[in-house]
Amino acid sequence: MAAFETAVELIRGAGATVVDEASFASLDIDTFGRNSSIVLGADFGAQLPDYLSQLTKNPNKPSRHQI
């Protein structure tokens, strides 16, 4: 629990709004799972080119010395 509290304070310090004692009793986990997959998929596709452009080497492509 201490690690969780430390993480909460870290994100709060970075400017996040932390809602204490939130209740998720009415959360429909199946709908949440479907919707989060859509969002994560869209974010992944949109941000992948930027990520790849920042790589200094391709870890999946062997160099001449490894062949």
Protein Blocks (a to p, Z undefined) as FASTA:
>chain_A
ZZmmmmmmmmmmnopacdehiafklpcfklmmmmmmmmmmmmmmmmmmmmmmmpcbdfkb
ccfklZZ
